[in-house]
Amino acid sequence: MKTTVAIIGGGPGGATSAMFLQNYGIDSVIIEKEIFPRYHIGESMTGECGAIVRKLGLEDKMLKANFPVKRGLTVYGTGGKNSWFVPVMRRGDDGKLHPQFTWQVRRSEFDKILLDEAIARGTPLVQGQAFDVSKTENGAVCGVKVRLADGRVEEIEAEVVLDCSGQSTFLANLGVTGPKYRGNYDRQIAIFSQVKGAIRDEGDKKDDTIIFYKGKYHWSWFIPLDEETVSVGVVISSAYFQEKNESKRDFLIRELRELNPEIVKRIPEVHLIEEVRSIVNYSFQVREFTGPGFICIGDAHRFVDPIFSFGLYVSMKEAQFAADAIAKYLDGVDRDLPNPFIRHQQFCEKGIDVVEDFVDFFWEQPLAFAAFMHVRHFDEMIDSLAGRIYDGQPSPAVSSMRKLLKRNRAEENQVSLPAGSRYHPERAEIGIEDYQRMKD
Ligand SMILES: Cc1cc2nc3c(=O)[nH]c(=O)nc-3n(C[C@H](O)[C@H](O)[C@H](O)COP(=O)(O)OP(=O)(O)OC[C@H]3O[C@@H](n4cnc5c(N)ncnc54)[C@H](O)[C@@H]3O)c2cc1C
């Protein structure tokens, strides 16, 4: 089989890539190993993630699917005190902030809507697992090898391979990219399920996201998924989880009863209606995630932390940017550079650097964070939390955060260095093999 772009993974990053490529008239093929609908975590969208969905022309489908409407995020500090609310707001053509809404999504449904739409608009789906790439004599990636459900191997030739495999980091595992480093939140574990009968806020805030924290790096989420069901999860260091010596289920139930008085009030009876699942070591970063013939998208090269729900947005936005970069490449732009996608890479890295600094600042300097939120930089904080992390960044708020974090991203060679390499050298020096061994 021959195509222009082979997309590995039919999740939001993959399906969105296909649809933005279609807008340029560029043909692609999606390779997906799972049969959809399939379970996935990652259910709350930022405002700008909703904007991408609208740009794809899918607002009507979202409303028809009855996904809960999210108008903001409330964060409760230790002991249920010091709460703050961030509304979802867009920037209008007048440069001012205006109220907007986005969505909470049950991922099995949302991902299927996106993938079905990409297929309906003309991108074929190859159901199978990518297991290797093909390369030219010069070492450029020029295709993917896929094991189909019946065991046959299909070779797909492509001018560009997009790795949208999420946390599977397909190209990084093959050693096609630069090394994979642990991120700042690598030793965290997320344990999650769903509850029924939780008490929500009244009125417009009924379906909003709520975050509760107990102490540094110890927090939980509350994300309404429909009229009755709420997704709940607890995030904590793996060491704390091991110390407790409980099953995941017992751990989650006890934490929901103890973590923060506000969550206890909202879930008086912890009645789990879903399997209790977990994810460990979700925080990592892949260096040189673009190169001749390939681009990695979103989670396939970097994930910081789930606390402010940037994951879906970053994958879908990078999918849009990658389509732009591929269109230029096919027109001959930067084709002769050793890495034709270097500009795209640097642009995306700077965006996620903003996310990383934002999350680090929240944990490292909570009082300053609150002052930024309430007094000094309200509009800019709303921008960052909505996902406006690319154009216009670093804003004065993000620059001040970096100063307080003693983090210099101003020089070009400081962009996207794994934060651990400067702050926790022992973490960043761990390469992909150690990482894989640890995960196993
Ligand atoms: C605990 C936790 C909570 C989170 N909460 C949120 C949240 O509230 N909001 C938010 O926006 N984000 C959240 N995220 C992040 C979010 O889950 C991801 O950022 C998002 O799913 C990334 O989308 P993607 O399309 O890049 O990857 P994925 O959604 O992971 O899709 C990748 C697809 O690739 C397929 N695939 C993988 N390998 C292969 C292969 N070799 N061959 C073929 N197919 C393959 C997989 O089957 C999968 O369907 C959370 C993450 C964690 C860890």
The ligand as an SDF file (V2000), in Angstrom:
LIG
                    3D

 53 58  0  0  0  0  0  0  0  0999 V2000
   -4.1330    9.8210   34.5700 C   0  0  0  0  0  0  0  0  0  0  0  0
   -4.3290   10.6570   33.3350 C   0  0  0  0  0  0  0  0  0  0  0  0
   -5.4200   11.5270   33.2500 C   0  0  0  0  0  0  0  0  0  0  0  0
   -5.5870   12.3300   32.1180 C   0  0  0  0  0  0  0  0  0  0  0  0
   -6.6230   13.2230   32.0720 N   0  0  0  0  0  0  0  0  0  0  0  0
   -6.7310   14.0570   31.0180 C   0  0  0  0  0  0  0  0  0  0  0  0
   -7.7880   15.0070   30.9430 C   0  0  0  0  0  0  0  0  0  0  0  0
   -8.6380   15.1150   31.8300 O   0  0  0  0  0  0  0  0  0  0  0  0
   -7.8410   15.8070   29.8470 N   0  0  0  0  0  0  0  0  0  0  0  0
   -6.9330   15.7120   28.8280 C   0  0  0  0  0  0  0  0  0  0  0  0
   -7.0190   16.4780   27.8640 O   0  0  0  0  0  0  0  0  0  0  0  0
   -5.9510   14.7960   28.8590 N   0  0  0  0  0  0  0  0  0  0  0  0
   -5.8300   13.9710   29.9170 C   0  0  0  0  0  0  0  0  0  0  0  0
   -4.8500   13.0260   29.9210 N   0  0  0  0  0  0  0  0  0  0  0  0
   -3.9860   12.8970   28.7430 C   0  0  0  0  0  0  0  0  0  0  0  0
   -4.7130   12.1890   27.5880 C   0  0  0  0  0  0  0  0  0  0  0  0
   -5.1210   10.9150   28.0010 O   0  0  0  0  0  0  0  0  0  0  0  0
   -3.7720   12.0680   26.3910 C   0  0  0  0  0  0  0  0  0  0  0  0
   -3.0200   13.2410   26.2580 O   0  0  0  0  0  0  0  0  0  0  0  0
   -4.5150   11.8030   25.0840 C   0  0  0  0  0  0  0  0  0  0  0  0
   -5.2220   10.6010   25.1390 O   0  0  0  0  0  0  0  0  0  0  0  0
   -3.5130   11.7720   23.9240 C   0  0  0  0  0  0  0  0  0  0  0  0
   -4.1720   11.4600   22.7250 O   0  0  0  0  0  0  0  0  0  0  0  0
   -3.3670   10.7140   21.5690 P   0  0  0  0  0  0  0  0  0  0  0  0
   -4.2730   10.5990   20.4110 O   0  0  0  0  0  0  0  0  0  0  0  0
   -2.0490   11.3660   21.3800 O   0  0  0  0  0  0  0  0  0  0  0  0
   -3.0250    9.2710   22.1620 O   0  0  0  0  0  0  0  0  0  0  0  0
   -4.0350    8.1180   22.5810 P   0  0  0  0  0  0  0  0  0  0  0  0
   -5.3360    8.6810   22.9380 O   0  0  0  0  0  0  0  0  0  0  0  0
   -3.3270    7.3020   23.6000 O   0  0  0  0  0  0  0  0  0  0  0  0
   -4.2130    7.2700   21.2510 O   0  0  0  0  0  0  0  0  0  0  0  0
   -3.1640    6.4860   20.7520 C   0  0  0  0  0  0  0  0  0  0  0  0
   -3.7530    5.3780   19.8910 C   0  0  0  0  0  0  0  0  0  0  0  0
   -2.6790    4.7020   19.2350 O   0  0  0  0  0  0  0  0  0  0  0  0
   -2.9490    3.3170   19.2010 C   0  0  0  0  0  0  0  0  0  0  0  0
   -1.6570    2.6390   19.0600 N   0  0  0  0  0  0  0  0  0  0  0  0
   -0.6140    2.6640   19.9310 C   0  0  0  0  0  0  0  0  0  0  0  0
    0.4210    1.9430   19.4410 N   0  0  0  0  0  0  0  0  0  0  0  0
    0.0270    1.4730   18.2330 C   0  0  0  0  0  0  0  0  0  0  0  0
    0.6550    0.6610   17.2450 C   0  0  0  0  0  0  0  0  0  0  0  0
    1.9120    0.1990   17.3980 N   0  0  0  0  0  0  0  0  0  0  0  0
   -0.0370    0.3560   16.1210 N   0  0  0  0  0  0  0  0  0  0  0  0
   -1.3150    0.8130   15.9500 C   0  0  0  0  0  0  0  0  0  0  0  0
   -1.9660    1.5700   16.8690 N   0  0  0  0  0  0  0  0  0  0  0  0
   -1.2990    1.9060   17.9830 C   0  0  0  0  0  0  0  0  0  0  0  0
   -3.6400    3.0670   20.5400 C   0  0  0  0  0  0  0  0  0  0  0  0
   -4.4130    1.8830   20.4920 O   0  0  0  0  0  0  0  0  0  0  0  0
   -4.4880    4.3250   20.7050 C   0  0  0  0  0  0  0  0  0  0  0  0
   -5.7960    4.1550   20.2040 O   0  0  0  0  0  0  0  0  0  0  0  0
   -4.6600   12.2240   31.0460 C   0  0  0  0  0  0  0  0  0  0  0  0
   -3.5790   11.3460   31.1250 C   0  0  0  0  0  0  0  0  0  0  0  0
   -3.3940   10.5760   32.2610 C   0  0  0  0  0  0  0  0  0  0  0  0
   -2.2030    9.6600   32.3310 C   0  0  0  0  0  0  0  0  0  0  0  0
  1  2  1  0
  2  3  1  0
  2 52  2  0
  3  4  2  0
  4  5  1  0
  4 50  1  0
  5  6  2  0
  6  7  1  0
  6 13  1  0
  7  8  2  0
  7  9  1  0
  9 10  1  0
 10 11  2  0
 10 12  1  0
 12 13  2  0
 13 14  1  0
 14 15  1  0
 14 50  1  0
 15 16  1  0
 16 17  1  0
 16 18  1  0
 18 19  1  0
 18 20  1  0
 20 21  1  0
 20 22  1  0
 22 23  1  0
 23 24  1  0
 24 25  2  0
 24 26  1  0
 24 27  1  0
 27 28  1  0
 28 29  2  0
 28 30  1  0
 28 31  1  0
 31 32  1  0
 32 33  1  0
 33 34  1  0
 33 48  1  0
 34 35  1  0
 35 36  1  0
 35 46  1  0
 36 37  1  0
 36 45  1  0
 37 38  2  0
 38 39  1  0
 39 40  1  0
 39 45  2  0
 40 41  1  0
 40 42  2  0
 42 43  1  0
 43 44  2  0
 44 45  1  0
 46 47  1  0
 46 48  1  0
 48 49  1  0
 50 51  2  0
 51 52  1  0
 52 53  1  0
M  END
$$$$
